[in-house]
């Protein structure tokens, strides 16, 4: 909406006109304003007008061509949809899909250090530590004291094993539905491609990190 200030000489009043997509409509009218106030309103309007025009001019310089093909945006959008599917399926077990992945990672590799698990799951170690503290608070995992190599190791607690056992049938049902929807052959091909992309991105960020993960 655009605002225009005008002086009505017939009524000795200052009117504000609002430009909208549907045309003009008269706004509030200020009657019997002195020339000084008329000039003040006009200066205020011109100042706002200059700011708006500058903002429009600056915004025109933005070239957003190709942003819809952003890898981060598209992967995150897909990941949110898939995550929501598995989260809803695991709701009865009391854990989310991200926690399920962490528990599976620990169960497969225990005892496993926090750093090693972060590399396997490709999660920032600080972010992973926060999730691990929550799982520990709920009694699902054990976190050891620092070892001689200043590392903490993770193992499954009895409650965690019980929770994982309860969530596996729910996960299998959701996964079966997902694979049936996208097609088993397509999913296997896509999974391999996702693995290649993950390794390629890791190599871009840190080539030495990739060699450590590949050696596991």
N, C-alpha and C positions, 0 to 999 in steps of 0.2 A: 504494500500500500504506500502511496506517495502523498505527501501533504503539501498543499499550496496555500499561501497566505495572501489575502486580498483585501482591499479597502473599498467598502461600499459608500460612495460619496452621497447617495440619496438618503441614507439613514445615519450617516456619520458613525459608522461602525466598522470594525475589523472582523472579517469572516475567515474561517478556516475551511478550506475545501479538501476533501479526502478523495484521492484518485484510487479507484478500485477497479477490479476486472469488470465490474458491472457498470462502469461509468463514474460520474461525479455525484457526490451527495454532500450537502452542506452540513458542516459540523457546528460546533459551538460558536456563537456570535458574541463579540464583546462590544457593547454599545458605548458610545460617548467616550471613546478613548482619546486621549490627547495625542497630538502629532508626535510627541516624545515617545509615548508608549507604542504608537504605530511603528516608529522607526526601530524601537527595541525589538518588537516581535519580528520585524522584517530581517533584522540582523541575525536574530536567533535562527530563523528559518534558513537564511542563506548559509549560515555556518553548518547546520545539520545537513543541508543539501550538498555542500562541498564534501563533507565526511562520507555521505552515502555514495556519491559519485566516485570518490577515491577508492572506497571499498569495492565497488563494482568493477572499477578499472583494474585493481589489483587481482580480483578473483578471475578476471578474464585471462590473466597470464598463466594460470594453472593448466597444465597439460596432463589430463588424467587418462590419456590413451594407453590401453594395455593393462590397466590396473586390475581389470576383471580376470586377467590370466595369472594373477599373483599366486605363486605356489603356496605361500604361507596361508593366504586367505582360503584357497580352495581345499587344502588339506585340513585346516581347522574346521571349516564348515562341514566337511565329510566326517571328520573325527567326532564332532559334537553330535551329529545324527546317530552315528554308530554307538557312541558312548551312551546316549540316552536309551537306545534299544537294550543294551546289556544292563544298564543300571536298573531299569524297570524290571527286567527278568530276575535280577539278583536281590530285589527288594526284600523278599521273604527271609533271606539269609542274614540280613542286617549289615551287609557290606556293599560297597560300590565296586564298579568294574575296575577302577584304578587300584583299589585295595586288594581285589582278587588277583590282579596281575602281580602285585608285590608279594603276596602270600605264595603264589605259585613259584615265583622266582626264588624265594627263600627256601621253599620245600625242595626244589630241584637241586639247589646248590649248597645247602647248609652243611656245616657252618660257613657263612659267606660274609665277607667284610662289606661295610656300607659302600665303600668306593667301588668294589667289584660289582655289586648289585646295581649301582648307579650306571655303570658302563653297560651292563647287560640290558637294562631297561631304557637306556639313553635318557636318563633324567638327571637334572642338575642335582648335585649332592646335597646342597642346602635345602632344596625343595623336598628331596627324598627323606632327609632327616626329619623334617616336620611331620611327614606322613608316618614315619616309623615311630615317632614319639606317641602319636595318637594310637597306633596299633598296640604299642607297649602298654599304654594307659588302659586300654580295653582288655589287656591280658592275653592278646593273641600271639605275641612274639616275645622273645627274650633278646635283650641287647647286653652284650658282655661289657666288662670294664675294659679300658684300653690295654692292649697287649704290649709286649716289649717293642713292637714295631709301631706303637701308637695307633693301632687300629681297633675298631670295635667290630665284633662279629655277631651275626644274627642267626637265631635258630627259632624253630616253631615251638610255641607253648602248646600244652595239651588242648586248651580252649581254641587255639588257632587251628589245630588239626581238625577239631570237631567242626568248626565253622567252615573250613575249606571243604570238608567232606559233605557238609550240608549244602554248600553252594555249587558244587560240581554238577549235580543233576540239573539244576536251574540253568547253569551256564551252557551245558550240552544242549538243552532244549532250545535256548536262544540262538546258539551257534548253528544248530541244525536248520532252524528257520531262516537264519541269515543266508547260509550257503544255498539253501533251496531257492531263495528269492533271487540271488545274483547269479546262481549257476556254479556248480562245483568246479568245472574246468576253468571258468572265468576267474573264480576266487583264487585257485591255485596259481594261475598265471599272474594275477594282480598281486598276490602275496609275494611272489618272487620279485616282481618289479618294485614293490615297496621296499623290499630288503635291499635291492640294488641302490635305490634312491637314498635310503638311510645311510648306507656305507659311503656313497658318493658325497653326501653332505658332510658326514663326519670327516672324510678325507680333506674336504675344503677347509673345515674349521681347524683340524689338527691331524695331520698324517700319522703321527706317532700313536695317537689315541686309537686309530683304526687298526694298526698292527697289533696292539695289545688285545683288542676285542676279538680279532680274527684268530689269535693264538689260544683262545679259551675253548 
